[in-house]
Amino acid sequence: DIGSVTAGFDFYNDKAELDYLNPTEPFSTDERATNIGAYAQARLEPFDRTRISFGGRADHQWFTGVDDSDWNNAGISGNISGEYDLMPEFLTVKAATSHVWGGVPLAENYLQNPAWTYGDGPELVTSNNYTAGLEARYNGFTFEANVFRTDINDARLPVFGPETSPVPVFTSIRTLDLVSKGWEIGGRYDWDAGFVSVKYADINADVDGVPADTEIGRYLTTPLGQIVMIGAGYTFDDWGVKVGGDIEIALNTDKTLVRHPTDPTSAKKELPGYEVVNAYVEWTPPSKPNFTLRADALNMFDEAYTDRAAYGQDFVGVDPHYDPGRSFRLS
């Protein structure tokens, strides 16, 4: 027995609908997509110290636009990944790559315009993904490093368009190309009752060859930059108590100052950094292993910050949506 193979099929039937209830100019629109796919994935250990996984899938999609135009498309996806123990129980190298066919994604509901047309048809989004890394282990220490890259071609990013007809076709089928790449390195030490860990990541994203900001990246990517994560935990086995915490540090970045052609005039600023500290205590009575009580203290030092997934913090005059301040949670 060198492994296993999993195969099957799946489908979805999605509808994005907008009912605009303005009493002077109401309208209703929707986009629809139906997809059926078949897949197979093999997970094998063909040689000593070697683990390989590979597979593929085929999809057929039926897409219907707001003007009831129909578009049929099909595509193939595939992936392969592998790990090899260069030094058993000490050093492992790993790599993976994949090609993904995504068909036509539905537009955000509130963007839909009843005057949209689709010209020769929406572009089909695809992506190519790559990652490689290594992991070393010794006497409770674990060190890892990875590099990664994702290329997304023809990512759909429609806009509502002019309020009067005719609406240019490009507003309904506008696409952009995205590149997200970076590297990360981390270390961890585990002992019988606890652990400490630290990880650093540097992630950059470009949209049509220009660094992403929070405007152009709303539906595609966010400008992450450099992030440091520190964590620790300890378990008191006799009492069934776990304590721990983590620190998230985001460094400021000026890459968002670069202007994107879709917004050449708005005043911009650096993406600010932040430091957030969280802690927790968890109790599982030894006599009741199915019961757990947990208390969290989040953002302990009441940092006023906006995480990297939020919109507007790199634009002058925009008040971003701040994350919660100091808060406590019992569960």
Backbone bond lengths (Angstrom), bond angles and torsions (degrees), N, CA, C in turn:
res aa  C-N    CA-C-N  psi(-1)  N-CA   C-N-CA  omega(-1)  CA-C   N-CA-C  phi
1 D - - - 1.461 - - 1.527 109.21 -
2 I 1.323 116.91 110.58 1.459 119.97 -178.33 1.528 112.31 -106.17
3 G 1.335 118.03 1.72 1.454 118.64 179.09 1.508 112.93 158.45
4 S 1.312 115.46 -156.63 1.461 120.98 -176.11 1.521 110.04 -145.86
5 V 1.327 114.49 159.59 1.463 121.87 175.84 1.528 107.77 -129.04
6 T 1.312 116.14 130.46 1.459 122.59 176.96 1.521 108.76 -115.00
7 A 1.319 116.96 132.27 1.463 121.08 -179.94 1.520 109.48 -139.31
8 G 1.316 115.60 155.57 1.455 119.13 179.16 1.509 111.66 176.60
9 F 1.313 115.41 -167.61 1.458 120.68 176.63 1.520 108.75 -143.37
10 D 1.322 116.13 160.17 1.452 121.38 178.23 1.523 109.17 -148.72
11 F 1.312 115.67 169.93 1.459 119.91 178.58 1.521 108.79 -155.83
12 Y 1.323 114.77 160.83 1.457 119.76 169.91 1.519 108.96 -144.41
13 N 1.306 115.12 157.15 1.463 122.64 177.66 1.524 106.68 -138.24
14 D 1.345 116.84 97.91 1.456 122.19 -172.46 1.522 111.07 -110.54
15 K 1.322 114.28 149.42 1.460 120.59 177.32 1.523 108.58 -141.12
16 A 1.332 116.38 127.31 1.464 122.40 174.59 1.521 107.61 -109.71
17 E 1.327 116.72 113.99 1.465 121.62 -170.99 1.517 110.44 -121.63
18 L 1.325 116.21 141.30 1.460 122.35 176.69 1.523 109.25 -125.29
19 D 1.335 116.51 125.20 1.464 122.72 171.27 1.523 107.37 -111.90
20 Y 1.326 116.39 102.49 1.461 122.17 -177.75 1.523 107.96 -89.78
21 L 1.328 116.36 111.74 1.461 121.29 -167.95 1.521 113.30 -99.26
22 N 1.324 117.99 20.76 1.457 120.06 173.84 1.535 109.04 -57.15
23 P 1.338 119.25 122.31 1.475 119.90 -173.52 1.522 113.63 -64.34
24 T 1.334 118.10 -24.04 1.467 119.22 -178.65 1.518 112.85 -89.29
25 E 1.325 117.35 -22.49 1.467 119.15 -177.48 1.527 110.09 -150.17
26 P 1.325 117.96 62.43 1.473 119.98 -178.38 1.529 110.77 -74.83
27 F 1.331 114.60 153.67 1.466 119.34 172.16 1.522 108.85 -159.20
28 S 1.322 115.28 162.53 1.463 122.67 175.81 1.520 108.30 -130.46
29 T 1.311 116.27 137.80 1.463 121.44 178.01 1.523 108.76 -139.97
30 D 1.316 115.81 162.58 1.459 119.99 171.01 1.523 109.80 -160.27
31 E 1.324 114.77 151.59 1.458 123.57 167.36 1.516 107.42 -117.55
32 R 1.342 116.53 146.45 1.457 120.66 -176.81 1.521 109.81 -134.26
33 A 1.315 115.06 147.08 1.463 120.49 176.48 1.519 109.18 -143.90
34 T 1.317 115.54 132.31 1.462 122.80 173.82 1.518 107.76 -122.96
35 N 1.324 116.02 135.28 1.466 120.20 -176.26 1.523 109.52 -138.71
36 I 1.314 115.86 139.27 1.459 121.32 171.18 1.516 107.72 -128.01
37 G 1.320 116.26 137.12 1.457 120.64 -176.63 1.511 111.97 -140.86
38 A 1.322 115.02 156.31 1.467 122.42 175.08 1.521 108.02 -128.34
39 Y 1.332 116.21 144.43 1.459 119.77 -174.54 1.523 110.96 -144.39
40 A 1.321 114.47 160.55 1.465 122.12 172.45 1.519 108.01 -149.55
41 Q 1.328 116.35 140.75 1.460 121.59 -179.07 1.526 108.89 -140.35
42 A 1.326 115.58 128.12 1.470 121.67 178.25 1.524 109.43 -107.81
43 R 1.313 116.33 138.12 1.463 123.12 175.50 1.522 106.86 -127.07
44 L 1.326 115.75 111.77 1.459 120.96 -168.79 1.522 111.28 -128.60
45 E 1.333 114.36 154.63 1.464 122.82 168.27 1.525 106.94 -126.16
46 P 1.346 117.13 75.99 1.471 120.18 -171.39 1.515 113.70 -72.41
47 F 1.334 117.19 -25.02 1.457 121.60 -178.87 1.517 109.03 -134.75
48 D 1.296 114.62 162.18 1.452 120.54 176.66 1.531 109.69 -59.34
49 R 1.310 116.86 133.41 1.466 124.57 177.32 1.526 113.67 71.44
50 T 1.328 117.96 10.72 1.465 121.82 -175.94 1.521 110.93 -121.28
51 R 1.331 115.94 133.24 1.462 121.85 176.14 1.531 108.11 -130.25
52 I 1.322 116.05 127.68 1.461 122.08 -176.26 1.523 109.16 -130.70
53 S 1.317 115.18 140.47 1.461 120.98 172.95 1.524 108.21 -134.33
54 F 1.318 116.43 134.01 1.462 119.89 177.00 1.520 109.00 -150.93
55 G 1.315 114.87 154.85 1.460 118.44 -178.81 1.507 111.59 -175.41
56 G 1.308 114.35 -177.67 1.456 120.25 -179.66 1.508 110.82 -161.65
57 R 1.302 115.19 168.64 1.447 120.88 176.26 1.524 109.22 -150.63
58 A 1.327 114.88 155.25 1.460 122.80 176.11 1.522 108.15 -123.07
59 D 1.325 116.28 137.18 1.460 121.41 -177.69 1.521 110.59 -129.52
60 H 1.314 115.15 147.10 1.465 121.82 170.10 1.518 107.40 -129.11
61 Q 1.350 115.32 127.90 1.462 120.38 -175.59 1.530 110.63 -122.56
62 W 1.327 115.11 139.62 1.457 122.83 172.33 1.526 107.28 -112.70
63 F 1.325 116.76 117.82 1.468 122.34 -177.25 1.524 109.39 -115.59
64 T 1.332 116.25 135.10 1.462 122.29 177.77 1.520 109.08 -123.74
65 G 1.348 116.63 126.83 1.448 121.60 -178.36 1.514 113.04 -86.64
66 V 1.329 115.78 178.71 1.463 120.39 -178.75 1.527 111.35 -66.30
67 D 1.341 117.23 -20.29 1.465 120.64 178.23 1.521 112.09 -94.20
68 D 1.346 116.09 13.53 1.470 123.39 -179.55 1.531 113.22 66.21
69 S 1.327 117.28 16.76 1.465 119.28 171.94 1.522 108.71 -74.61
70 D 1.331 116.32 143.68 1.465 122.25 -176.63 1.520 110.01 -114.29
71 W 1.336 114.98 140.30 1.455 121.62 -179.25 1.519 108.63 -137.67
72 N 1.320 116.56 125.53 1.462 122.62 178.65 1.518 109.02 -108.80
73 N 1.334 115.87 131.34 1.461 121.00 -178.88 1.520 109.71 -142.70
74 A 1.322 115.56 154.95 1.464 121.38 178.36 1.517 108.82 -141.60
75 G 1.330 115.96 153.49 1.454 120.11 179.95 1.510 112.49 -160.20
76 I 1.333 114.36 168.35 1.463 122.96 -177.24 1.524 109.28 -120.68
77 S 1.317 116.30 140.26 1.462 123.12 173.65 1.524 109.18 -122.71
78 G 1.331 116.45 154.08 1.461 120.22 178.32 1.513 111.30 -154.83
79 N 1.323 116.01 157.86 1.457 120.71 -179.92 1.516 110.35 -152.15
80 I 1.319 115.46 154.23 1.463 121.21 172.86 1.523 108.05 -151.43
81 S 1.310 116.20 138.42 1.460 121.73 177.72 1.519 108.87 -144.15
82 G 1.314 115.05 156.17 1.456 118.81 -179.46 1.515 112.41 -154.78
83 E 1.317 115.04 153.99 1.460 123.03 174.56 1.520 108.54 -132.87
84 Y 1.334 115.12 143.52 1.462 119.42 177.41 1.515 108.48 -140.09
85 D 1.336 115.40 130.05 1.460 121.15 179.32 1.520 109.12 -84.41
86 L 1.338 116.43 97.26 1.461 119.51 177.99 1.519 110.94 -61.55
87 M 1.324 115.43 -41.93 1.459 121.99 175.90 1.523 106.42 -131.21
88 P 1.327 118.00 103.92 1.467 120.66 -174.89 1.522 112.27 -49.14
89 E 1.333 114.62 135.20 1.452 123.97 178.93 1.525 112.85 65.76
90 F 1.347 117.42 8.41 1.461 119.29 178.70 1.530 112.81 -130.54
91 L 1.339 118.73 -52.60 1.459 120.57 -172.93 1.525 110.70 -134.42
92 T 1.329 116.09 125.07 1.462 123.25 179.08 1.520 109.36 -124.88
93 V 1.326 116.56 135.09 1.462 121.34 172.90 1.525 108.09 -109.63
94 K 1.327 115.99 149.75 1.459 119.74 -176.95 1.522 109.74 -149.52
95 A 1.325 115.35 152.65 1.460 121.39 178.65 1.519 108.87 -155.94
96 A 1.322 115.71 156.45 1.463 120.30 179.85 1.518 109.40 -157.13
97 T 1.312 115.14 152.60 1.457 121.38 173.54 1.520 108.97 -148.55
98 S 1.317 116.07 153.56 1.463 119.89 179.07 1.523 110.07 -154.21
99 H 1.314 114.38 154.15 1.468 122.66 170.42 1.521 106.77 -121.87
100 V 1.328 116.72 129.14 1.463 121.27 -175.66 1.527 109.38 -123.10
101 W 1.321 115.48 127.41 1.466 122.34 173.50 1.519 107.76 -98.30
102 G 1.333 116.92 122.58 1.453 120.06 -174.30 1.511 115.73 -109.71
103 G 1.325 117.74 -2.93 1.455 119.06 -179.42 1.520 112.01 68.56
104 V 1.329 116.14 -145.58 1.469 122.93 179.59 1.524 108.40 -110.30
105 P 1.325 119.29 114.00 1.468 120.16 176.86 1.522 110.80 -76.06
106 L 1.318 116.07 148.34 1.460 120.83 177.34 1.526 110.30 -72.15
107 A 1.323 115.63 146.47 1.458 120.60 177.50 1.525 110.32 -73.80
108 E 1.329 115.30 152.85 1.460 120.24 173.00 1.529 109.19 -55.74
109 N 1.328 116.84 136.23 1.470 120.68 -173.40 1.528 112.86 -52.72
110 Y 1.340 116.65 -49.86 1.464 118.38 -170.63 1.525 113.09 -72.38
111 L 1.353 117.90 -10.20 1.458 121.05 177.86 1.524 112.84 -84.92
112 Q 1.319 117.60 -14.46 1.461 120.17 -170.81 1.530 111.87 -64.20
113 N 1.331 114.16 137.59 1.455 121.84 -178.81 1.527 108.36 -123.11
114 P 1.325 118.64 125.45 1.467 119.31 -177.30 1.523 113.29 -64.62
115 A 1.344 117.73 -14.13 1.463 120.37 179.64 1.526 112.49 -90.46
116 W 1.327 117.25 0.39 1.469 119.48 179.66 1.528 111.02 -58.72
117 T 1.328 114.97 143.50 1.461 123.01 163.84 1.518 107.05 -128.38
118 Y 1.328 117.03 169.99 1.462 119.75 -169.82 1.525 113.44 -124.21
119 G 1.320 117.25 12.13 1.452 120.36 174.93 1.514 112.77 53.79
120 D 1.329 115.77 -127.46 1.466 121.43 178.44 1.524 112.60 -84.46
121 G 1.334 116.73 5.85 1.452 120.22 177.53 1.513 112.40 114.79
122 P 1.332 117.47 149.73 1.460 121.50 178.17 1.529 111.41 -65.04
123 E 1.328 115.61 148.16 1.457 120.32 174.28 1.530 109.40 -72.18
124 L 1.322 115.78 154.80 1.460 122.17 -179.66 1.521 108.94 -98.32
125 V 1.311 116.50 125.74 1.455 119.86 -178.26 1.523 110.16 -80.87
126 T 1.332 115.92 135.06 1.464 122.42 176.02 1.520 108.59 -135.76
127 S 1.317 116.16 161.16 1.463 119.84 176.30 1.516 110.08 -143.29
128 N 1.324 114.70 150.47 1.457 123.15 172.53 1.524 107.53 -122.94
129 N 1.323 116.05 129.99 1.460 121.43 -171.65 1.523 110.21 -127.74
130 Y 1.341 115.30 141.58 1.458 120.42 -177.45 1.527 108.79 -141.67
131 T 1.311 116.54 141.72 1.456 121.22 173.90 1.518 109.50 -153.19
132 A 1.323 116.16 148.48 1.461 121.95 177.31 1.520 108.03 -151.96
133 G 1.322 115.96 148.84 1.449 118.51 -179.28 1.506 112.50 -171.61
134 L 1.315 114.46 -176.95 1.459 120.87 177.15 1.519 109.10 -144.98
135 E 1.325 114.27 157.75 1.462 121.50 179.32 1.518 108.74 -138.58
136 A 1.335 115.68 127.80 1.461 121.52 179.27 1.522 109.27 -117.88
137 R 1.337 116.48 140.45 1.462 122.48 -178.17 1.531 109.29 -132.57
138 Y 1.343 115.44 135.81 1.464 118.54 178.51 1.520 109.40 -160.97
139 N 1.339 116.06 118.39 1.462 122.74 173.26 1.536 112.91 49.48
140 G 1.315 116.76 46.53 1.453 121.00 178.29 1.514 114.66 90.73
141 F 1.326 117.71 -12.51 1.457 121.70 177.70 1.526 109.83 -90.79
142 T 1.317 116.18 140.38 1.462 122.35 174.50 1.523 108.34 -130.80
143 F 1.328 115.83 127.61 1.457 121.54 176.09 1.522 108.19 -122.55
144 E 1.324 116.39 137.49 1.456 120.00 179.81 1.522 110.46 -141.23
145 A 1.326 114.96 150.84 1.459 121.81 176.85 1.521 108.18 -145.61
146 N 1.327 116.10 139.93 1.463 121.09 -177.98 1.520 110.09 -143.25
147 V 1.321 115.50 147.70 1.460 122.39 167.72 1.523 107.13 -121.36
148 F 1.323 116.82 151.23 1.460 119.08 -176.50 1.525 109.57 -154.17
149 R 1.319 114.40 157.26 1.464 121.44 178.29 1.526 108.83 -155.64
150 T 1.323 115.88 138.56 1.459 122.72 174.40 1.519 109.04 -130.24
151 D 1.323 116.19 127.87 1.462 122.73 174.67 1.528 108.11 -112.63
152 I 1.313 116.99 116.83 1.463 121.94 177.06 1.527 107.93 -109.03
153 N 1.310 115.61 122.19 1.456 121.40 -177.02 1.531 110.28 -104.66
154 D 1.317 115.68 132.87 1.469 122.35 176.52 1.525 112.24 60.50
155 A 1.333 115.88 45.11 1.465 119.57 173.63 1.526 109.00 -67.53
156 R 1.311 117.06 126.56 1.464 120.80 -175.45 1.527 110.83 -75.64
157 L 1.315 116.82 128.16 1.459 122.22 177.88 1.532 108.54 -140.08
158 P 1.336 117.53 73.78 1.469 120.20 -176.35 1.522 112.00 -71.14
159 V 1.322 115.73 160.34 1.462 122.21 172.46 1.525 107.63 -128.33
160 F 1.333 115.99 157.57 1.467 119.93 -175.77 1.525 111.35 -61.01
161 G 1.335 116.03 -43.86 1.452 119.75 179.30 1.515 112.04 92.42
162 P 1.323 117.47 -177.25 1.468 121.46 -179.91 1.523 111.36 -57.98
163 E 1.320 115.39 151.82 1.464 119.78 -178.16 1.521 112.55 -78.32
164 T 1.316 117.50 -11.93 1.461 120.30 178.92 1.514 109.42 -117.25
165 S 1.314 116.03 150.73 1.458 121.16 179.08 1.532 109.10 -78.32
166 P 1.338 119.66 156.66 1.465 123.16 -2.10 1.525 111.86 -83.14
167 V 1.299 116.85 143.94 1.457 122.10 176.90 1.520 108.80 -85.64
168 P 1.324 118.90 129.31 1.465 119.36 177.71 1.522 111.36 -56.68
169 V 1.321 115.17 142.18 1.458 119.74 -177.98 1.520 111.08 -58.44
170 F 1.353 116.84 -35.89 1.460 118.04 -172.66 1.520 112.77 -61.92
171 T 1.344 118.36 -21.85 1.457 118.83 -178.85 1.522 112.29 -68.35
172 S 1.320 118.03 -26.15 1.462 120.44 -178.97 1.523 112.32 -91.52
173 I 1.329 117.45 -25.79 1.471 119.65 -174.90 1.524 111.61 -123.96
174 R 1.345 117.21 21.24 1.462 119.91 178.84 1.524 109.84 -59.72
175 T 1.316 116.39 135.31 1.465 121.37 178.73 1.521 109.91 -131.09
176 L 1.315 114.98 154.18 1.455 122.69 176.95 1.524 108.41 -135.19
177 D 1.330 116.12 156.54 1.462 121.93 177.23 1.520 109.33 -103.45
178 L 1.311 115.65 137.79 1.465 122.19 -174.83 1.522 110.12 -123.15
179 V 1.336 115.87 136.84 1.458 122.06 171.52 1.526 107.85 -126.27
180 S 1.312 117.11 122.38 1.460 122.97 175.53 1.524 107.84 -120.65
181 K 1.320 116.91 126.67 1.460 119.77 -176.59 1.522 109.54 -149.18
182 G 1.309 114.94 159.93 1.450 118.63 178.72 1.509 112.24 172.61
183 W 1.320 114.53 -168.34 1.457 120.69 179.15 1.522 108.32 -150.11
184 E 1.311 114.96 159.26 1.452 120.68 178.52 1.517 109.52 -145.54
185 I 1.317 114.20 150.28 1.457 120.64 178.20 1.520 107.46 -141.59
186 G 1.322 116.86 143.51 1.452 119.11 -176.76 1.512 112.53 -156.44
187 G 1.311 114.59 163.37 1.452 121.40 177.25 1.517 110.65 -143.53
188 R 1.310 116.10 154.00 1.464 121.80 -178.62 1.520 108.52 -150.40
189 Y 1.326 114.94 143.24 1.463 120.12 173.50 1.522 108.44 -125.43
190 D 1.332 115.81 125.67 1.461 122.71 178.30 1.524 109.55 -114.52
191 W 1.306 115.75 135.84 1.452 120.16 168.48 1.517 107.96 -129.13
192 D 1.315 117.55 -174.45 1.459 120.41 -169.68 1.520 113.04 -53.41
193 A 1.322 117.18 -40.38 1.458 119.37 -171.05 1.522 114.13 -114.25
194 G 1.324 119.09 -0.27 1.453 117.38 -175.59 1.511 113.78 -165.09
195 F 1.330 114.89 -173.27 1.461 121.10 -179.87 1.526 109.33 -157.36
196 V 1.308 115.82 157.76 1.463 123.57 166.88 1.522 106.72 -134.86
197 S 1.333 116.68 146.17 1.459 119.64 -177.58 1.519 109.99 -147.49
198 V 1.323 115.80 155.12 1.456 122.27 174.30 1.522 107.97 -147.28
199 K 1.319 116.67 140.56 1.464 121.06 179.31 1.522 109.00 -143.79
200 Y 1.333 114.97 140.44 1.464 122.09 177.07 1.514 108.50 -123.54
201 A 1.331 116.71 135.02 1.461 121.66 178.34 1.517 109.42 -133.63
202 D 1.320 115.72 140.99 1.463 122.70 176.32 1.527 107.07 -126.73
203 I 1.329 116.99 108.53 1.461 122.44 -171.17 1.525 109.13 -124.96
204 N 1.327 115.85 127.32 1.459 121.49 -179.95 1.517 109.69 -125.08
205 A 1.322 115.87 145.75 1.460 120.98 -179.54 1.523 109.37 -134.86
206 D 1.325 115.98 134.49 1.461 122.85 176.01 1.520 109.30 -117.71
207 V 1.319 116.32 141.57 1.461 122.66 174.26 1.521 107.76 -118.35
208 D 1.321 116.15 117.63 1.467 121.89 -174.22 1.523 111.41 52.28
209 G 1.337 116.11 39.59 1.452 121.70 174.74 1.511 115.60 82.42
210 V 1.336 118.44 2.96 1.456 122.70 -179.21 1.526 108.45 -118.76
211 P 1.360 118.68 136.93 1.467 119.49 179.51 1.523 112.11 -52.99
212 A 1.319 115.72 135.90 1.465 121.14 -177.37 1.521 110.88 -71.37
213 D 1.326 116.07 143.51 1.454 121.45 167.33 1.531 107.91 -116.60
214 T 1.326 116.88 -177.20 1.463 118.22 -174.64 1.523 112.47 -75.95
215 E 1.337 118.34 -10.60 1.468 120.74 176.89 1.521 110.41 -82.05
216 I 1.319 116.96 -60.78 1.466 119.72 -177.56 1.523 110.77 -68.59
217 G 1.334 116.97 -22.93 1.454 119.95 -176.27 1.508 115.55 -90.74
218 R 1.339 118.09 5.99 1.471 119.66 -173.55 1.525 112.57 -55.40
219 Y 1.327 117.43 -41.65 1.460 120.42 -176.96 1.527 112.40 -107.91
220 L 1.329 117.35 -0.38 1.458 119.73 -174.49 1.515 112.81 -116.70
221 T 1.321 117.14 -50.49 1.459 121.05 -176.58 1.521 107.91 -164.44
222 T 1.301 116.96 167.20 1.454 121.57 174.15 1.521 108.76 -122.48
223 P 1.334 117.90 148.86 1.465 120.55 179.22 1.525 110.83 -76.30
224 L 1.321 116.82 96.61 1.460 120.84 -173.66 1.522 112.56 -80.36
225 G 1.331 117.90 -48.93 1.452 120.34 -179.00 1.516 112.35 74.24
226 Q 1.335 115.70 -139.75 1.464 121.77 -174.97 1.533 110.10 -101.31
227 I 1.319 115.21 127.83 1.466 122.27 -178.03 1.529 108.96 -129.05
228 V 1.325 116.42 135.84 1.464 122.75 174.34 1.524 108.26 -118.57
229 M 1.331 116.44 131.47 1.463 121.78 177.21 1.525 108.86 -122.01
230 I 1.330 116.36 129.24 1.464 122.50 178.20 1.525 107.59 -125.01
231 G 1.316 117.27 133.23 1.454 120.50 -179.00 1.514 112.12 -141.42
232 A 1.318 115.93 157.34 1.463 121.53 177.26 1.518 108.85 -156.92
233 G 1.331 115.73 153.14 1.454 120.66 177.91 1.514 111.06 -158.01
234 Y 1.320 115.84 153.04 1.467 120.95 179.60 1.523 108.40 -144.11
235 T 1.326 116.33 141.60 1.460 122.67 -178.49 1.522 110.36 -117.86
236 F 1.330 116.34 127.24 1.459 122.55 172.41 1.527 106.59 -97.10
237 D 1.316 116.17 92.43 1.460 120.94 -171.69 1.524 113.11 -58.82
238 D 1.323 117.56 -41.38 1.465 120.15 -175.98 1.523 111.98 -62.75
239 W 1.325 116.59 -29.84 1.464 120.68 -177.75 1.529 112.27 -101.57
240 G 1.307 117.75 -9.68 1.463 120.63 -176.27 1.516 113.39 70.55
241 V 1.327 116.93 30.18 1.462 121.81 -175.23 1.526 110.28 -111.86
242 K 1.337 115.88 133.89 1.462 122.35 172.80 1.523 108.83 -119.42
243 V 1.325 116.52 135.75 1.460 121.30 174.83 1.526 107.93 -127.88
244 G 1.315 115.96 151.22 1.459 118.34 179.70 1.510 111.55 -179.52
245 G 1.303 114.47 -175.07 1.454 119.72 179.66 1.509 111.02 -174.69
246 D 1.312 114.88 175.70 1.462 119.89 177.68 1.519 109.53 -149.91
247 I 1.314 114.74 157.42 1.461 123.05 177.60 1.521 107.67 -127.33
248 E 1.316 116.56 127.74 1.462 121.95 174.92 1.523 108.71 -111.36
249 I 1.327 115.95 123.91 1.461 122.05 -179.41 1.519 108.28 -121.68
250 A 1.319 116.52 119.13 1.464 121.81 175.47 1.522 108.11 -110.04
251 L 1.320 116.70 126.56 1.456 121.14 -179.04 1.526 109.94 -86.14
252 N 1.337 115.45 146.61 1.457 118.14 178.40 1.529 110.25 -67.62
253 T 1.333 115.94 153.49 1.458 121.02 -179.21 1.520 109.76 -141.83
254 D 1.344 115.54 142.02 1.462 120.44 178.40 1.524 112.29 -102.90
255 K 1.329 117.50 8.05 1.462 119.21 -179.03 1.526 112.09 -66.69
256 T 1.325 116.65 -22.37 1.466 119.40 179.36 1.522 112.15 -75.09
257 L 1.341 118.72 -6.13 1.460 120.89 177.88 1.521 112.06 -72.38
258 V 1.326 117.23 -19.46 1.460 120.68 178.76 1.526 108.93 -66.71
259 R 1.309 116.59 135.80 1.461 120.48 -176.81 1.517 111.05 -87.69
260 H 1.327 114.49 138.55 1.459 120.53 176.49 1.524 108.63 -96.77
261 P 1.333 117.73 142.31 1.471 120.10 -177.80 1.524 114.32 -55.49
262 T 1.330 118.45 -25.12 1.465 119.73 -179.77 1.526 112.51 -76.57
263 D 1.359 117.99 -12.74 1.465 121.40 178.81 1.527 108.17 -147.83
264 P 1.332 117.65 77.12 1.467 120.42 -171.07 1.520 114.95 -84.79
265 T 1.332 120.12 -3.31 1.463 120.44 -169.96 1.527 115.30 -120.86
266 S 1.318 120.48 -21.83 1.464 121.23 -174.21 1.523 111.22 -63.18
267 A 1.347 115.85 138.79 1.461 120.71 177.03 1.525 109.82 -69.05
268 K 1.341 116.17 134.17 1.460 120.32 -173.80 1.521 110.86 -125.43
269 K 1.319 115.29 165.84 1.458 121.59 178.08 1.520 109.14 -146.82
270 E 1.335 115.86 170.59 1.460 120.23 178.10 1.525 110.44 -62.47
271 L 1.323 114.41 152.18 1.460 120.04 172.55 1.524 107.33 -80.22
272 P 1.336 119.17 116.28 1.466 120.58 -174.01 1.524 112.79 -72.19
273 G 1.320 115.30 155.10 1.453 121.05 175.62 1.523 111.28 -91.29
274 Y 1.330 115.72 174.16 1.458 120.20 178.44 1.525 108.93 -160.83
275 E 1.346 115.11 161.78 1.463 122.03 174.85 1.527 107.48 -133.77
276 V 1.319 116.30 126.63 1.464 121.67 -177.56 1.525 109.16 -127.68
277 V 1.328 115.83 132.39 1.462 121.96 -178.81 1.528 109.13 -117.35
278 N 1.325 116.72 129.73 1.463 123.12 177.48 1.530 109.34 -125.49
279 A 1.321 116.74 153.39 1.465 121.39 177.33 1.525 109.25 -144.82
280 Y 1.331 115.47 159.59 1.464 119.59 -179.89 1.520 109.89 -150.18
281 V 1.329 114.52 157.78 1.459 122.43 168.45 1.521 106.79 -136.49
282 E 1.320 116.04 137.43 1.465 121.54 -174.48 1.520 108.67 -133.89
283 W 1.329 115.71 135.35 1.467 120.31 -177.61 1.517 109.83 -126.69
284 T 1.315 115.77 124.06 1.458 123.45 173.01 1.524 107.87 -122.57
285 P 1.335 119.06 105.02 1.466 120.28 -177.65 1.525 110.66 -57.12
286 P 1.333 118.48 130.41 1.468 120.05 179.08 1.522 113.26 -54.89
287 S 1.331 117.16 -29.03 1.467 119.96 -179.34 1.527 112.81 -84.07
288 K 1.349 117.11 -10.78 1.473 121.66 -179.61 1.526 109.02 -134.64
289 P 1.327 117.91 74.80 1.471 120.75 -174.24 1.521 114.18 -66.33
290 N 1.339 117.96 -13.67 1.464 120.07 179.45 1.529 113.03 -92.24
291 F 1.326 117.13 3.70 1.462 121.77 -179.85 1.523 109.12 -116.51
292 T 1.334 117.24 129.99 1.458 121.96 178.41 1.518 109.11 -136.32
293 L 1.316 116.22 132.03 1.456 123.32 175.31 1.527 107.73 -114.77
294 R 1.341 117.05 129.20 1.462 120.67 -175.02 1.524 109.88 -132.52
295 A 1.323 115.34 138.13 1.461 122.32 174.95 1.523 108.70 -123.01
296 D 1.336 116.31 131.96 1.460 122.26 179.36 1.517 109.92 -119.51
297 A 1.322 115.76 138.19 1.460 122.67 168.93 1.525 106.55 -112.43
298 L 1.326 116.66 111.00 1.458 122.36 -173.24 1.523 110.17 -105.57
299 N 1.315 115.76 139.62 1.470 121.78 -178.07 1.526 109.67 50.46
300 M 1.318 115.48 59.50 1.459 121.90 -170.56 1.525 113.41 -57.63
301 F 1.324 117.70 -33.02 1.461 120.31 -176.60 1.529 112.34 -99.43
302 D 1.331 115.65 16.86 1.463 122.16 171.58 1.524 112.19 55.95
303 E 1.318 115.69 46.01 1.463 121.32 178.79 1.526 110.13 -67.95
304 A 1.336 116.35 130.28 1.466 121.00 173.46 1.528 107.51 -86.80
305 Y 1.316 116.43 106.67 1.464 119.08 -173.25 1.521 110.29 -151.62
306 T 1.316 113.96 163.42 1.460 122.67 173.11 1.512 107.36 -126.24
307 D 1.328 117.27 126.27 1.459 118.43 -177.52 1.527 110.26 -71.55
308 R 1.327 115.29 169.76 1.453 120.28 -170.75 1.528 113.43 -71.66
309 A 1.318 118.38 -5.59 1.461 120.28 179.48 1.523 112.34 -89.44
310 A 1.354 118.03 -5.19 1.460 121.17 -172.95 1.528 111.32 -91.92
311 Y 1.325 114.71 157.81 1.463 121.91 -176.72 1.523 111.22 -94.96
312 G 1.343 116.63 143.79 1.448 122.25 163.33 1.504 117.57 99.65
313 Q 1.328 119.35 -12.17 1.451 119.92 -173.26 1.522 113.26 -71.56
314 D 1.317 119.07 -11.28 1.462 122.15 178.15 1.530 112.05 -104.60
315 F 1.342 117.50 15.54 1.462 121.57 178.34 1.523 109.69 -120.14
316 V 1.332 116.07 131.42 1.459 121.52 178.23 1.524 109.28 -66.51
317 G 1.347 116.16 133.54 1.452 120.72 177.49 1.505 115.01 89.16
318 V 1.335 117.93 -2.32 1.462 121.48 178.67 1.525 108.78 -102.99
319 D 1.323 117.11 126.22 1.463 121.31 174.97 1.518 108.38 -89.01
320 P 1.325 118.19 110.38 1.471 119.50 -177.24 1.517 111.42 -73.33
321 H 1.311 114.88 165.82 1.463 121.67 176.26 1.527 107.54 -83.01
322 Y 1.337 116.69 106.32 1.458 120.58 -176.19 1.525 111.00 -75.39
323 D 1.320 114.41 148.71 1.453 120.35 174.31 1.531 109.58 -73.44
324 P 1.338 117.79 161.82 1.466 119.62 -178.85 1.523 112.05 -60.06
325 G 1.325 115.84 146.40 1.454 120.99 173.77 1.524 110.65 -77.43
326 R 1.328 115.89 -155.87 1.467 119.36 -179.50 1.522 109.37 -56.96
327 S 1.331 115.54 128.45 1.465 119.66 -178.64 1.517 109.58 -148.75
328 F 1.318 114.95 160.16 1.459 121.66 -177.61 1.527 108.99 -129.69
329 R 1.310 114.46 144.38 1.463 119.88 -176.96 1.522 109.34 -137.88
330 L 1.323 115.51 135.10 1.458 121.85 177.22 1.519 107.85 -121.67
331 S 1.331 115.82 128.80 1.465 118.77 -178.87 1.521 110.07 -143.45
